Amino acid sequence: MNNLAEASRYVNSFPRPSGLNTYSWKALKGLALHAWDCHLSESRFEHRINFLCKEFYLMITAPDGKLIVPENSFSKDFSL
């Protein structure tokens, strides 16, 4: 991804998982876009991430397979 518009298209390409309500899905996509914005602008991502859903983790993974957020962003009880 080279800009936020590309990142937005990427994030919006994921279908909402069954069992996840629309409000939660919108919030997850917003957090993923914030992560991409931080990544692209080389700003610090300062949010804690709890296990949410597989699609969210795919959203914050670059096409080369690397996460775009620091690993210490994840809850201590979660391992990749």
C-alpha distance (Angstrom), angle and dihedral (degrees) to the residues before:
residue distance angle dihedral
M1 . . .
N2 3.77 . .
N3 3.80 101.7 .
L4 3.78 142.8 14.5
A5 3.81 93.3 -99.9
E6 3.82 90.3 59.9
A7 3.79 90.5 45.0
S8 3.81 90.1 50.5
R9 3.81 91.7 52.5
Y10 3.81 89.2 48.6
V11 3.82 94.1 49.2
N12 3.80 92.1 45.3
S13 3.81 91.3 51.1
F14 3.81 91.3 74.8
P15 3.80 117.6 92.1
R16 3.80 118.4 -128.1
P17 3.81 109.5 -100.1
S18 3.78 115.7 -116.5
G19 3.77 111.0 -102.4
L20 3.81 93.6 32.6
N21 3.78 113.9 105.5
T22 3.79 122.5 -130.6
Y23 3.81 94.4 -108.9
S24 3.82 93.2 53.3
W25 3.79 91.4 45.9
K26 3.80 91.5 51.8
A27 3.82 90.3 49.9
L28 3.83 91.8 49.8
K29 3.79 91.8 49.8
G30 3.81 89.2 49.5
L31 3.81 90.9 52.2
A32 3.80 90.8 47.8
L33 3.81 90.8 51.0
H34 3.80 89.9 49.0
A35 3.81 88.7 52.2
W36 3.80 90.1 51.5
D37 3.80 91.1 47.3
C38 3.81 90.1 53.0
H39 3.79 91.2 45.7
L40 3.79 94.6 49.1
S41 3.81 94.3 44.8
E42 3.82 91.7 41.8
S43 3.80 90.1 -122.1
R44 3.77 124.5 147.0
F45 3.81 116.7 -92.4
E46 3.80 104.5 -141.9
H47 3.80 104.6 178.4
R48 3.80 128.2 109.7
I49 3.78 114.2 -126.6
N50 3.78 122.2 -149.8
F51 3.77 122.4 -169.3
L52 3.78 105.2 -76.5
C53 3.81 114.5 155.1
K54 3.79 139.2 -43.3
E55 3.80 92.1 -106.1
F56 3.81 91.8 58.5
Y57 3.80 91.9 55.1
L58 3.78 90.0 48.8
M59 3.81 88.9 52.0
I60 3.81 91.2 56.6
T61 3.78 93.9 46.2
A62 3.79 119.5 93.7
P63 3.81 119.5 -130.0
D64 3.83 88.4 -101.6
G65 3.83 88.8 62.2
K66 3.82 97.8 -106.9
L67 3.79 122.5 127.5
I68 3.79 114.1 -114.5
V69 3.82 93.4 -147.4
P70 3.80 126.9 65.1
E71 3.79 114.5 -94.9
N72 3.81 89.8 -123.2
S73 3.84 86.9 68.1
F74 3.79 89.1 78.0
S75 3.80 122.8 87.1
K76 3.78 113.6 -92.3
D77 3.80 92.1 -115.8
F78 3.81 92.7 56.1
S79 3.78 123.3 81.5
L80 3.77 127.0 -173.7
